[in-house]
Amino acid sequence: MSQPEGRLGAEWIDGGVRFSLFSENAEGVELCLFDPHDQRNETERIPLDREGDIWRAEVEGLEAGRPYGFRAHGPYAPAQGHRFNGYKVLLDPYARAIAGDVHWCEEMYGYRDGDIHHFDARDNAHAAPKSVLVDSSFDWEDVVPPVTPWSETIVYELHVKGFTMLHPDVPEEIRGTYSGLAHPAVVEYLKELGVTAIELLPVHHRVSDHRLQTLGLSNYWGYATIGFFAPDARFSSRGDRGGQVDEFKELVKTYHRAGIEVILDVVYNHTGEEDFKGPHLAFRGLDNRVYYRVNSRDESRYIDTTGCGHSLNVSHPGVLRLITDSLRYWAEEFHIDGFRFDLAPSLARTGSGFDPESAFFKTISEDAVLSKRKLIAEPWDLGDGGYQLGNFPKGWTEWNGEFRDAARQFWRADFSQAAEFATRMTGSSDIFETVGRAPQAGLNFIACHDGFTLEDLVSFQNKHNDANGESNEDGADEDHSWNGGVEGPTDDPFVSTMRARRKKNLLASLFLAQGVPMLLAGDEFGRTQLGNNNAYCQDNEISWVDWELAEKNGNLLSFVKNLIRWTRARPAFRRTEFFSQQSPIGAEKAEVVWLHHMGHELKEHEWDVHYMKCFGFRLREAARDDLFSRHVGRNRDTFLVLMNAHHEAIPFVFLEEDRKKRWTVVMDTSQVDEKGWNWRIHAGDSYLLAGETLAFLRARNEPPVARGEAVL
């Protein structure tokens, strides 16, 4: 295996364009140029010269927006892992833009009659999407990325199209586009909400598979990448001949000007070419054995650790370079602040399984550009040993599914969940501290794109995915006993009240926990997918954000805004080091004190009581070298977080040293007012904690307030 040398893709040079393509096993490659006015019409074929494993040609007289593709010639021998077919026009893996959708027809496949060993000699130029030459110049106007520290980061996961398709303040002609997402009304909303980074579901160009189109559906989420360098043209209001590139850069510039980072959800573990019976779009026809992990027992098939029928062969130097070149391109050319890696363990798999010392990790850590970006792993895939939470290198942050599960189970009042939930609330030290990482190594979430929305989590007993055309067999099976047996929207005031309280309990847990919080778009005002927990193919009102709910559920929205404002302003809830104890089990009196509702510190054996559903913890704010600490010295504000998952109210007795403090009830999820918050003074030896309620109290040491300084 040789490492490809020199820049790959289409590069502007004096007088023309240099095209460079990597293929280790091809015997010949042709550049195909197409009519800029009718990309079905092939106008010229130019043979590429071979230099090692790089194929090159220089062509004069070309202009931005010109469609092109490649034809790769070589053996068509599926049993030996080769799938070359010169009758198929293929995309440039380094294409900066892609024009046209796949026109699904038999010609898009390298074989015929349903047999992959039966070579197909029909041309697909009329049906294939095309790569596009792009002028990459852009004026960033000296706008620079915010570079928000992890300890101050609040991530907001959204879909480019779905977020604005129903937004009343976004002009109809740009709804669902990059320009729509960059509209002032949208940006201002996110600023007011308080998030510091948007995490976009995939924006690399994708294909929508034939099966979905036959059903009248599409690959809405976008986890079927076919162009690792090309912004997806379906989100462009400026066409697909390169306008999508500048439009996306304008989006990033707009968000950076507003102080908000942009993180991309990237899919490098598989492509949109599907399983061994999939189409010839790019990688399969350019060098199947190189780009995909073929099965040694049957080289016509693939090793699949992704659930998509194949896995990208990241252990090959050429494929690893493709990925790192793509990442660097987005970081440097688009000023992207970070990346969330879908099914990340697949990127670090070698012949012996997941390898934390793999070439992928080493390459990222040694790269001067990429090592400084935010790196987020989805720490699981479908291969053996696929759950790798906590095993990623220092510098990485991981989606913490353990937090999600513990929060849901505790507030659902499952037995024996208190200790687990307490450990997750304090940063999951058992997972991350033991390997020398900080609380910010865990990205906490309650809901994400994959699964129930928060509203549906508390409103549906089971999934309702019938619209996906898979007999409701797709998506995770979820059984939630806390919805009272009433599914979906309801006019019952008691059910509505309890659902609202449960949502607030979960949201408060998310933002009061140590680690990096991630909020799913629309959860702050009750977005619903009507029980669909796998809406990957629903490009319609099921998935689109309903902005009428923001007004209807203004109480919840205000609650979340205040919650974010409070926790961002309190270093006690954004610690960069773990508490002195490893977990609540056997904790000594230290920076965090675990509280029994009977008025004493929790003892080790009490964590094991299976029916314990009510506990709390006390934090003290660290002294700081600012106005506060200069006037009050080492005295610090004290916080109580009290949680009762039981259905009945419980008097929560304070520790003796806390009974004379003047407590402010910052938030009580059972008593928030119409503005989504509730401030009141509480005195006494105990606090009556309603059933299924979280309360947040503060005893404040009052410093003098400078003129113009806000009091929080």
C-alpha positions in Angstrom: 0.0 0.0 0.0 1.4 3.3 -1.0 0.7 6.8 0.4 -0.7 9.1 -2.3 1.5 12.1 -2.9 0.5 15.6 -3.9 -2.8 17.4 -3.7 -5.8 15.4 -4.9 -9.0 16.5 -6.6 -9.4 19.4 -9.0 -6.8 22.2 -8.5 -6.7 25.5 -10.3 -3.4 26.2 -11.9 -2.1 28.8 -14.4 -4.1 28.3 -17.5 -6.3 25.5 -16.4 -7.1 22.8 -13.9 -5.0 19.8 -12.6 -7.1 16.8 -11.9 -5.6 14.2 -9.5 -7.2 10.9 -8.5 -6.0 8.1 -6.3 -6.5 4.5 -7.4 -4.2 1.7 -6.5 -5.7 -1.1 -8.6 -7.1 0.7 -11.6 -5.5 0.0 -15.0 -6.7 3.2 -16.7 -8.7 6.3 -15.7 -10.5 8.8 -17.9 -11.6 12.3 -17.1 -15.1 13.0 -18.4 -16.2 16.6 -19.1 -19.9 17.4 -19.4 -21.9 20.2 -21.0 -22.4 22.9 -18.4 -26.0 23.5 -19.7 -26.9 19.8 -19.9 -24.8 17.6 -17.6 -26.2 14.4 -19.2 -24.3 15.3 -22.3 -20.7 14.0 -22.2 -18.5 16.3 -24.3 -15.0 15.0 -23.9 -12.9 12.2 -22.4 -9.3 12.7 -21.4 -7.0 9.9 -20.4 -5.1 10.4 -17.1 -1.4 9.7 -16.7 -0.3 7.4 -13.9 2.3 8.5 -11.4 2.5 5.6 -8.9 -1.0 5.3 -7.6 -2.0 8.8 -8.6 -3.7 9.5 -11.9 -3.3 13.1 -13.3 -4.3 15.3 -16.2 -4.1 19.1 -16.8 -6.8 20.7 -18.9 -7.0 24.3 -20.1 -10.0 26.5 -20.8 -12.3 25.3 -18.0 -14.5 27.5 -15.9 -16.1 27.3 -12.4 -19.3 25.4 -12.5 -18.2 22.8 -15.1 -19.5 19.3 -14.4 -17.1 16.4 -14.6 -16.6 12.8 -13.5 -14.2 9.8 -14.0 -14.3 6.4 -15.6 -12.0 3.8 -14.0 -11.0 0.8 -16.0 -9.7 -2.5 -14.5 -10.8 -5.9 -13.6 -14.4 -6.6 -12.8 -13.9 -9.5 -10.5 -16.1 -9.3 -7.4 -14.7 -12.6 -6.0 -11.3 -10.9 -5.8 -12.8 -7.7 -4.4 -12.5 -5.7 -7.7 -15.6 -3.8 -9.1 -14.1 -1.7 -12.0 -16.6 -0.8 -14.7 -15.6 1.8 -17.3 -19.2 2.2 -18.4 -20.0 4.0 -15.1 -19.3 7.7 -14.5 -18.0 8.2 -11.0 -17.8 11.1 -8.7 -14.5 12.6 -7.7 -13.9 11.7 -4.0 -12.4 15.2 -3.6 -15.2 17.1 -5.4 -15.9 20.5 -3.8 -19.5 20.5 -5.1 -21.8 17.9 -6.6 -24.7 18.6 -9.0 -27.7 16.5 -9.6 -29.4 13.6 -7.8 -29.1 10.0 -8.7 -31.6 9.0 -11.3 -32.3 5.4 -10.1 -32.2 3.0 -13.0 -30.5 -0.3 -13.7 -27.6 1.5 -15.4 -26.5 2.9 -12.0 -25.3 -0.6 -11.0 -22.2 -2.3 -12.1 -24.0 -5.6 -12.6 -27.2 -6.8 -14.1 -30.0 -9.4 -13.6 -29.6 -9.2 -9.9 -26.2 -11.0 -10.0 -23.1 -9.0 -8.9 -20.9 -11.4 -10.9 -22.8 -10.5 -14.2 -21.0 -7.4 -15.6 -23.2 -4.6 -16.9 -22.1 -2.8 -20.1 -24.7 0.0 -20.1 -23.6 3.6 -19.8 -24.9 5.6 -16.8 -23.8 9.1 -17.8 -27.4 10.2 -18.2 -28.4 9.1 -14.7 -25.3 9.8 -12.5 -24.7 13.0 -10.4 -21.6 15.0 -11.4 -18.7 16.6 -9.7 -18.4 20.4 -10.2 -15.4 22.7 -10.5 -15.6 25.4 -7.8 -14.0 28.8 -7.3 -13.1 28.7 -3.6 -12.3 32.4 -3.1 -14.3 34.0 -0.2 -14.1 37.1 1.9 -14.3 36.3 5.6 -14.2 40.0 6.5 -11.8 39.3 9.4 -14.5 37.4 11.2 -12.8 34.9 13.4 -14.1 31.8 15.2 -15.2 32.2 18.9 -13.0 29.4 20.3 -15.3 28.8 23.2 -13.6 26.6 26.0 -15.2 23.2 26.5 -16.1 24.2 30.0 -18.3 27.0 28.7 -19.8 25.1 25.7 -23.5 24.3 25.3 -24.2 22.3 22.2 -27.5 22.5 20.2 -28.1 19.7 17.8 -30.2 20.7 14.7 -31.0 19.8 11.1 -30.4 22.5 8.6 -33.6 22.0 6.7 -35.9 21.0 9.5 -35.0 23.9 11.7 -36.4 26.6 9.4 -38.9 25.0 7.1 -41.8 26.2 9.3 -40.1 29.3 10.7 -42.6 32.2 10.3 -39.9 34.9 10.2 -37.7 33.2 7.6 -38.8 34.1 4.0 -40.3 31.1 2.2 -37.8 31.1 -0.6 -34.9 30.4 1.8 -36.6 28.2 4.3 -34.8 24.9 4.8 -31.5 26.3 3.4 -28.1 27.4 4.6 -29.3 31.0 4.1 -32.5 30.3 6.1 -30.4 29.0 9.0 -28.3 32.1 8.8 -31.4 34.4 8.9 -31.2 37.1 11.7 -34.3 35.8 13.4 -32.9 32.3 13.7 -29.4 33.5 14.9 -31.0 35.9 17.4 -33.2 33.1 18.8 -30.2 30.9 19.4 -28.2 33.8 21.0 -31.1 34.5 23.4 -31.5 30.8 24.2 -27.9 30.9 25.3 -26.3 28.0 23.3 -22.7 28.4 22.3 -22.4 25.9 19.4 -24.7 24.4 16.8 -24.1 20.8 15.9 -25.4 20.2 12.4 -26.7 16.9 11.2 -24.7 15.8 8.2 -24.2 18.5 5.5 -21.7 16.5 3.4 -23.4 15.7 0.1 -25.5 12.6 0.4 -27.6 10.2 -1.7 -31.1 9.0 -1.0 -31.3 5.3 -1.7 -33.6 3.7 -4.2 -35.7 1.9 -1.6 -36.6 5.1 0.2 -37.4 6.9 -3.1 -39.7 4.0 -4.1 -41.6 4.5 -0.9 -41.9 8.3 -1.5 -39.4 9.0 1.3 -35.8 10.2 1.4 -32.6 10.0 3.5 -33.5 13.1 5.5 -30.9 12.9 8.2 -28.1 12.6 5.6 -26.1 9.6 7.0 -25.4 8.4 3.5 -22.4 10.5 2.5 -21.1 10.4 -1.1 -19.0 13.7 -1.1 -16.8 14.3 1.9 -15.8 17.8 0.6 -19.1 19.0 -0.9 -21.8 20.9 1.0 -25.1 19.1 0.4 -26.8 20.9 -2.5 -30.3 20.1 -1.2 -29.8 22.8 1.4 -28.7 25.4 -1.1 -30.8 28.4 -2.3 -28.2 29.2 -4.9 -28.2 26.1 -7.0 -25.9 23.1 -7.2 -23.1 24.5 -9.5 -20.9 25.8 -6.6 -23.3 28.3 -5.1 -23.8 26.0 -2.2 -20.2 26.4 -1.2 -20.3 30.2 -0.7 -23.7 29.9 0.9 -22.4 27.6 3.6 -19.4 29.8 4.2 -21.8 32.7 4.7 -23.7 30.7 7.3 -20.5 30.0 9.3 -19.4 33.6 9.1 -22.8 34.7 10.4 -22.7 32.4 13.3 -19.1 33.3 14.2 -20.0 37.0 14.1 -22.7 36.1 16.6 -20.2 34.2 18.9 -21.6 30.8 18.1 -19.5 27.9 17.0 -20.4 25.5 14.1 -19.8 21.8 14.6 -20.4 19.2 11.9 -21.7 15.7 12.3 -19.5 13.8 9.9 -19.9 10.3 8.5 -16.6 8.7 7.6 -17.4 5.1 8.7 -19.5 4.3 5.6 -20.7 5.9 2.4 -24.0 6.1 0.4 -23.0 3.2 -1.8 -24.9 0.7 0.4 -24.0 -3.0 0.6 -22.4 -5.3 -1.9 -25.4 -5.0 -4.2 -25.3 -1.2 -4.1 -24.7 1.2 -7.0 -21.6 2.5 -8.7 -21.3 6.1 -7.5 -17.7 6.7 -6.6 -15.6 4.6 -4.3 -16.8 1.2 -5.4 -15.8 1.8 -9.0 -12.6 3.7 -8.3 -11.0 1.0 -6.1 -13.3 -1.2 -4.2 -10.6 -3.1 -2.4 -9.0 0.1 -1.2 -12.0 2.1 0.0 -14.0 -0.7 1.7 -13.1 -3.5 4.1 -13.7 -6.6 2.1 -14.5 -9.9 3.8 -11.5 -12.2 3.6 -13.8 -15.2 3.5 -15.8 -13.9 0.5 -14.2 -10.8 -1.1 -17.3 -10.0 -3.0 -18.8 -9.0 0.4 -17.9 -6.5 3.1 -17.0 -6.4 6.8 -19.9 -4.4 8.3 -19.5 -2.7 11.7 -21.8 0.2 10.8 -25.2 -1.5 10.1 -25.1 0.0 6.6 -23.8 -3.1 4.7 -20.1 -2.1 4.6 -17.4 -0.2 6.4 -14.8 2.3 5.0 -11.3 0.9 5.1 -9.7 3.6 7.3 -6.6 1.5 7.9 -5.5 2.1 4.3 -3.3 5.2 4.0 -5.2 6.5 1.0 -8.5 6.3 2.8 -7.1 7.8 6.0 -5.7 10.6 3.9 -9.1 11.2 2.3 -10.6 11.6 5.7 -8.0 13.9 7.2 -7.9 16.0 4.0 -11.6 16.4 4.2 -11.5 17.4 7.9 -8.7 19.8 7.2 -10.5 21.3 4.3 -13.6 22.0 6.3 -11.5 23.4 9.2 -9.4 25.7 7.0 -11.7 26.6 4.1 -15.0 26.7 6.0 -13.6 27.7 9.5 -15.5 24.8 11.1 -15.0 24.7 14.9 -15.4 21.0 15.5 -16.6 17.6 14.3 -18.9 14.9 15.8 -17.8 11.5 14.4 -20.6 9.1 13.6 -20.0 5.5 14.8 -16.4 6.6 15.7 -15.1 3.2 16.8 -15.3 2.1 13.2 -12.7 4.7 12.3 -10.1 3.1 14.7 -10.7 -0.5 13.9 -7.8 -2.7 12.8 -7.7 -6.4 12.2 -7.8 -6.9 16.0 -10.7 -4.6 16.7 -10.9 -1.1 18.1 -7.4 0.3 18.7 -7.0 3.5 20.8 -3.5 3.8 19.3 -4.7 3.5 15.7 -3.3 5.6 12.9 -6.6 7.5 12.8 -6.2 8.8 16.3 -2.4 9.5 15.9 -3.0 11.4 12.7 -5.6 13.6 14.3 -3.5 14.3 17.4 -0.4 15.1 15.4 -2.2 17.5 13.0 -1.6 21.1 13.8 -5.1 22.1 12.6 -7.3 19.2 13.6 -5.9 18.7 17.1 -7.1 22.2 18.0 -10.7 21.6 16.9 -13.5 20.2 19.1 -13.5 16.4 18.5 -16.7 14.6 19.5 -17.1 10.8 19.3 -20.2 8.8 19.1 -18.4 6.0 21.0 -20.2 3.0 19.7 -20.7 1.0 16.5 -22.1 -2.4 15.6 -18.9 -4.4 15.5 -17.5 -6.7 18.3 -16.6 -4.6 21.3 -18.5 -1.8 19.7 -19.2 0.2 23.0 -16.1 2.2 23.7 -17.3 5.0 26.0 -14.3 6.3 27.9 -11.7 4.7 25.7 -11.0 7.6 23.3 -7.8 9.6 23.7 -7.3 12.8 25.7 -8.6 15.8 23.9 -11.8 14.0 22.7 -15.3 14.5 24.1 -17.8 11.6 23.9 -21.5 11.3 23.7 -22.3 10.0 27.1 -25.2 7.5 26.7 -24.7 6.5 30.3 -25.9 9.9 31.4 -29.0 9.7 29.1 -30.0 6.3 30.5 -29.4 7.1 34.1 -31.3 10.4 34.0 -34.3 8.7 32.3 -34.3 5.7 34.6 -34.0 7.8 37.8 -36.8 10.2 36.9 -38.9 7.3 35.7 -38.6 6.1 39.4 -36.9 2.8 38.5 -35.4 1.0 41.4 -31.8 1.1 42.4 -30.9 4.1 40.2 -29.8 6.8 42.8 -26.1 5.9 42.9 -25.8 5.6 39.2 -27.6 8.9 38.6 -25.5 10.7 41.2 -22.3 9.5 39.5 -23.5 10.8 36.1 -24.6 14.1 37.6 -21.0 14.7 38.9 -19.3 14.0 35.6 -19.0 10.3 35.2 -15.7 10.1 37.0 -15.8 6.3 36.9 -15.6 6.5 33.1 -13.3 9.5 32.5 -11.2 10.4 35.5 -9.6 6.9 35.8 -7.9 7.6 32.4 -6.8 11.1 33.3 -9.5 13.1 31.5 -11.7 16.0 32.7 -15.5 16.2 33.1 -15.7 17.8 29.7 -14.8 14.4 28.2 -18.5 13.6 28.6 -21.1 15.2 26.4 -24.4 14.7 28.3 -27.8 14.6 26.6 -31.3 13.5 27.3 -32.5 13.3 23.7 -30.8 13.5 20.3 -31.9 13.1 16.7 -31.8 9.4 17.0 -34.7 8.4 19.3 -37.7 10.1 21.0 -37.7 13.9 21.3 -38.0 15.0 24.9 -41.7 15.6 24.5 -42.3 12.2 23.0 -40.2 10.6 25.7 -42.7 11.6 28.4 -45.8 11.2 26.2 -45.5 7.9 24.4 -45.4 4.4 25.8 -44.0 2.9 22.6 -42.5 4.0 19.3 -44.8 4.8 16.4 -42.7 4.5 13.2 -45.3 3.2 10.8 -44.7 6.1 8.4 -41.1 4.8 7.8 -42.5 1.8 5.8 -40.8 -0.9 7.9 -43.8 -2.2 9.8 -42.7 -0.3 13.0 -39.8 -2.6 13.3 -37.1 0.0 12.9 -35.8 2.2 15.7 -34.9 1.3 19.3 -37.7 -0.4 21.4 -38.5 2.0 24.2 -40.9 1.3 27.0 -41.7 4.1 29.4 -44.0 3.5 32.2 -44.2 7.1 33.3 -46.7 8.5 30.8 -49.7 7.3 32.8 -51.0 5.2 30.0 -52.1 8.2 27.9 -50.2 8.4 24.6 -49.6 11.5 22.5 -51.3 14.9 22.8 -53.9 15.2 25.6 -56.3 17.8 27.1 -56.1 16.1 30.5 -54.7 18.9 32.8 -53.2 16.5 35.3 -51.3 14.5 32.6 -50.2 17.8 30.9 -48.9 19.1 34.2 -47.0 16.0 35.0 -45.4 15.8 31.5 -44.3 19.4 31.8 -42.7 18.7 35.2 -40.9 15.6 33.9 -39.5 17.5 31.0 -38.2 20.2 33.4 -36.7 17.6 35.7 -34.8 16.1 32.8 -33.7 19.4 31.4 -32.6 20.7 34.9 -30.6 17.5 35.4 -28.9 18.0 32.1 -27.7 21.6 32.8 -26.9 21.1 36.5 -24.7 18.1 35.7 -20.9 18.3 35.3 -19.8 17.8 31.7 -20.8 19.4 28.4 -24.6 19.6 27.8 -26.3 19.0 24.5 -29.8 20.1 23.8 -31.9 18.7 20.9 -33.4 21.4 18.7 -37.0 22.1 19.8 -36.8 20.2 23.1 -36.9 23.6 24.8 -40.5 24.1 23.8 -41.8 20.6 23.3 -41.2 19.6 19.7 -42.9 16.3 18.9 -42.4 13.7 16.2 -45.7 12.1 17.2 -43.9 9.1 18.6 -41.6 8.4 15.7 -38.2 7.6 17.3 -36.4 7.0 14.0 -37.4 9.8 11.7 -34.4 9.5 9.4 -36.5 9.3 6.3 -39.2 11.9 7.2 -38.6 15.1 5.3 -41.9 16.6 6.4 -43.8 17.9 9.3 -43.0 14.9 11.4 -39.3 16.1 11.6 -39.6 19.8 10.9 -39.5 22.1 13.9 -43.0 23.5 14.6 -42.4 27.1 15.8 -45.9 27.6 16.9 -45.0 25.4 19.9 -42.4 28.0 21.0 -45.3 30.4 21.7 -47.7 27.7 23.0 -45.1 26.4 25.4 -43.5 29.7 26.3 -43.2 28.6 30.0 -40.9 25.7 29.1 -38.9 27.9 26.8 -38.4 30.6 29.5 -37.5 27.8 31.9 -34.7 26.6 29.7 -33.4 30.1 28.9 -33.1 30.8 32.6 -31.5 27.4 33.3 -28.8 28.0 30.6 -28.2 31.5 31.8 -27.8 30.3 35.4 -25.5 27.4 34.8 -23.3 29.2 32.4 -22.7 31.9 35.0 -21.9 29.4 37.8 -18.4 27.8 37.6 -19.6 25.3 40.3 -21.6 23.6 37.5 -18.9 23.9 34.9 -15.9 22.4 36.7 -12.8 21.5 34.8 -11.7 19.0 37.4 -13.6 16.2 39.1 -14.7 16.3 42.7 -12.3 14.9 45.2 -14.2 11.6 45.4 -14.5 9.1 42.6 -18.3 8.4 43.0 -21.1 8.9 45.5 -20.3 5.5 47.0 -18.2 6.0 50.1 -17.8 9.7 49.5 -16.1 11.8 52.2 -17.2 15.2 53.1 -15.6 17.4 50.4 -16.5 19.7 47.6 -19.8 17.9 47.1 -21.9 16.5 50.0 -24.6 13.8 49.3 -27.8 14.4 51.2 -30.3 12.0 52.6 -33.8 13.5 52.9 -33.8 12.7 56.6 -31.2 15.4 57.3 -27.9 13.5 57.2 -25.1 12.8 54.8 -25.7 9.6 52.8 -23.9 6.6 54.1 -22.4 4.0 51.8 -25.0 1.3 52.6 -27.9 3.8 52.0 -27.0 4.1 48.3 -27.8 0.4 47.9 -31.4 0.7 49.1 -33.2 -0.3 46.0 -36.3 1.9 46.7 -34.3 5.1 47.4 -35.8 7.7 45.0 -35.1 10.9 46.8 -31.7 12.4 47.5 -29.7 15.6 47.0 -26.3 17.2 47.0 -24.7 20.4 48.2 -22.0 22.3 46.3 -20.0 25.3 47.3 -18.8 27.7 44.7 -15.0 27.9 44.4 -13.4 31.2 45.6 -12.4 33.4 42.7 -10.0 36.3 42.3 -12.6 38.8 41.4 -14.9 41.4 43.0 -16.7 38.6 44.9 -13.6 37.0 46.5 -12.0 40.4 47.3 -15.0 41.4 49.4 -15.9 38.1 50.9 -12.6 36.3 51.0 -13.0 32.6 51.1 -16.8 32.6 51.8 -18.6 31.1 48.9 -22.2 30.7 47.8 -23.8 27.3 48.6 -26.1 25.4 46.3 -28.5 22.6 47.1 -29.9 20.3 44.4 -32.8 18.2 45.7 -34.4 15.5 43.7 -37.5 13.4 44.4 -38.5 10.8 41.8 -41.2 9.4 44.1 -44.8 10.2 43.2 -45.5 11.6 46.7 -44.1 14.8 48.4 -41.2 14.3 50.9 -40.0 16.8 53.5 -36.3 17.2 52.7 -34.6 18.0 56.0 -31.4 20.2 55.8 -28.1 19.3 57.4 -27.8 20.9 60.7 -25.2 23.5 59.5 -27.6 24.5 56.7 -30.7 25.1 58.7 -29.9 28.7 59.7 -28.9 29.8 56.2 -31.2 32.1 54.2 -32.1 30.1 51.2 -33.4 31.4 47.9 -35.4 28.9 45.9 -34.0 29.5 42.5 -36.1 26.9 40.8 -38.6 24.3 41.7 -40.0 22.2 38.8 -43.4 21.9 40.5 -43.8 25.6 41.1 -42.5 27.6 38.1 -44.6 30.5 37.2 -45.9 31.7 33.9 -42.5 33.1 33.0 -40.9 29.7 33.5 -39.1 30.5 36.7 -39.8 31.1 40.4 -37.8 33.1 42.9 -38.7 33.0 46.6 -37.0 33.0 50.0 -37.2 29.8 52.1 -36.4 29.5 55.8 -36.7 26.6 58.1 -35.3 23.2 58.9 -36.7 21.4 55.8 -38.0 21.9 52.4 -41.2 20.2 51.2 -40.2 18.6 47.9 -43.2 17.7 45.8 -43.5 14.4 44.1 -41.5 14.1 40.9 -39.7 17.4 41.5 -36.2 18.9 41.3 -35.5 21.9 43.4 -32.4 24.2 43.2 -31.6 26.4 46.1 -28.9 28.9 46.9 -27.6 30.4 50.1 -25.8 33.6 48.9 -23.0 35.5 50.5 -23.7 39.0 49.4 -20.8 41.0 48.0 -21.1 44.7 47.2 -22.4 45.2 43.7 -20.5 47.5 41.3 -22.5 49.9 39.3 -24.0 48.3 36.2 -23.2 44.8 37.4 -26.0 42.3 37.0 -27.1 40.3 40.1 -27.8 36.7 39.2 
